[in-house]
Amino acid sequence: MNSENKAVPHGHFLDTPELPRGITRFWLIRHAVVEASARKTMYGALDVPLCRDAMAEQQGGYAALARRLPQDARWFSSPLQRAKDTASEIRRAGNFQDNISTDGRFVEQSIGDWHGTPHEQFSACLKLPPHPFWSLCASELPPGGESMLDVCARVSHALEELATANEGHDMVVVSHGGAIRAALAHALGVHPDTALRFTIQNLSISIIERINGMWRVVAVNELPDFKG
């Protein structure tokens, strides 16, 4: 092939299903389903366990995630056990060797004194109208907790810092629905209330990249094949 006709690698387009190497890229994975009693309440940043029955039923999903992720990615996790256990299951399915680092900036939104409130009672706690697709709007500040504006600030700082420290590398971050929405808000440069319109399901992947200092979104809420 004439050298003048060769495709020149660039960050503008994705011409093949396989993502190009050498890009600063985050694979953001929401943890698996938590146990049933926790799902009845606003558990937020509480350290609730995963549902073992759901984990057993969804083993094919872990295997599919392991195949989807780059083998040489650098791994990070929220400090909450449900995120760390999800990361362990995926890594076991894919035989990933590198260590995983814990980063508290990717933890779920803390709702402070409102943790453990049953869903049907939660609206009575609010001072502002709730978001249509989240339990509270981005500006609501729970007593002893943090607003989604606060979550976006810490997640944004983490993304920029890790992107600089790991330039040109793939990074897997196992985190939470609120933190992943915050990451999308940062990548898109939108208000957190706008990003809360995204659905982020358990075990889904959302992919963002930083190229020449600019962020873009590659995928949102991409679900694995649970049949494996």
N, C-alpha and C positions, 0 to 999 in steps of 0.2 A: 504494500500500500504506500502510495506517495505520502511523504511526511506532512505535506501541506493539507492532506485530507484526513489526517488522524484527528480523532476527537480530543479536544483539550479539556482536561478535568476542570470543573468549576463548581461553584456552589449554587448556581441559579436553578438548575433543573435536575430531576431525578429520572434518569432515562431507563433504568433497569429496576426490577423488584428488589435486588440486593442493594443495600445502602452502601455508598462509597466509604472506604477507609480513610483515616487521617482527618476526620471531621470531629470537632469537639461536640460530643453528642450525649444526651441524657436519656436513658430508658427508665421512665418513672412507672413503677409498679405499685398498685394498691394492694395492701395485705389481703389475705383470705377472709372468709366469713368468720365472725366471732361467735362465741357460744350463745345459745338461745336466750338465757336470762339477761345477758348484757344488752341484747338487741331490743329489749323492752324499755330501755331507759336511754337517756342522753349520756353516753359513756365518754364522748370526747377524748380527752387525753388520759383517761383512766387506763390502767394496765390490765385490760381484760384478756382472757385467753381465747384462742381460736376454737372453733367448733370441730371436734375431732371427727365426727360423723361426716361433715361436709368435706373435710380434708381427705378422708378415705374415698368418698364418692368422686372427688375431683382430681385424683392422681394423674389422670390423662392430661389435665390442664397444666400441671407442673412440668410434665415431660415436654409438652408443646412449648411452654415458655422457655425451657432450657434449650430447646432446639432453635428458638427464635433469637436468643440473645448471643452476642459475640463472645466467644470463648475467652478472649483476652481482655474483656471489660474489667474495669475497676469497680468494686462493689462498695456500696454504702447503705446503711439502714437507719431508720428511726430507732431510738433506744427502747421503744415499747416492744414487749415480748411478741405481740402478734405480728409485728413487722419482721422481727428477727427470726421467728419460727417460719414465716412464709419464705424468707430468703434462704433459710436452711433447706427447706423442702425443694425449692427450685434448684439450688446448687447441688443437692444430692442427686436429683434426677439427671443433671447434666455433667456431674463429675467435675465441677469447677474447682480449681486448685488454689487460686489466690485468696488471701485473707479478705475479710469484710470489715469495714470500718463503721463505727457508730457515730452518727452526727445528730445531735439534739435539735438542730435547726429544722429538721424534716419531721418533727413530731406533729401530731394532730393539734388542732386548735384547742386550747384550754378554755373551758367554760367555768372554771373556778368553782364558786359555791353552788353552781347549778348542776354540777356533775351528779349523775345518778337520778335525776328527775325523770319520772315516767313521761313518755311522749305526750300523753293526753293532758298533762298538767303543765307542760313546758311553756306554752304560749302565755300563761298567766304571769310568768317571770319577766317577760320582755317589756322594755320601755319604748321600743320602736317597732313598727310593723315588720313582721318576718319577711325574709326573701321568699319568693314563690317556689324556689327549688333548693332551699337550705333552711335550716331551722331558725336562723336569725340573719338579719341583714349585716353587711360588712362593717357598718359603723357601730353596731351594738357591742358594748363592752360589759361582759358579765362581771359581777363583783368577784375580785380575786382571780380573774382570768384575763383573756386577751381578745381583742376584736380580730376580725379577718384582715383588717388593715395592718394590725400588728403581725399576723401570720405572714402576710405578703412581704413585709419588710424583712423578716428574718430569713424567709425562703429565698428572696431575691439576693440577699447578701451571700447566702450559702452557694447559690448557683453561680454567681459572678466569681466568687473566690475559688470554687472547685474548677470552674471552666478555665481560669487563668493557670491554676496549678497543674491541670491535666490537659493542657491544650493538645488537640489532635487525637484525643483518646475517647473511647466509648466508656461511659459510666452508667452503672445500674444503681438506681436508688429505690429501695423498697420503703414505701411511705404510706400515706393516708389520703383519703379523698379531699380533705380541705387543703392539705399541703400541696397536693398535685394541682388543684385548681389555682392555688396561689402561684405555682410555677408557670402555669399557662397564662395567668394575668401578667406576670413579668415578661414572658416571651412575647406576648402580643402588645404589651404596653397599654393595657386596658384597666379600668377600675375593677376591683375585686368583685363588686356586685355583678358585673358583666360576666366574669369568669365563672361565677357560681351557677351560670346557666348550663355549664358543661356537666354531663353525667360521667361519673368516674366509678365504674363497677369493680367489685372485688376481683382480683387477679388480672385486671386489665393493664395494658401497657399504653402509656402516652409518651411520645418521643418529641424532644425539642433539641435544637442545635444552635450553637453560637458560631457564626462565620464572620470573620473580619469585624468583630465587635457587635454584630447585629444578631438578633435572635429570630428564629422562625420555628413554626410548629409543623412537624412531619406527620404525626398521628395522634389521635385522641381516643381513649377508651377502646383500644383494639383488644378484643377478647381472644384467648387461646382456644384451640379445639379441645374441648373437655373430653372428647372421646379418645384423645391421644393419637 
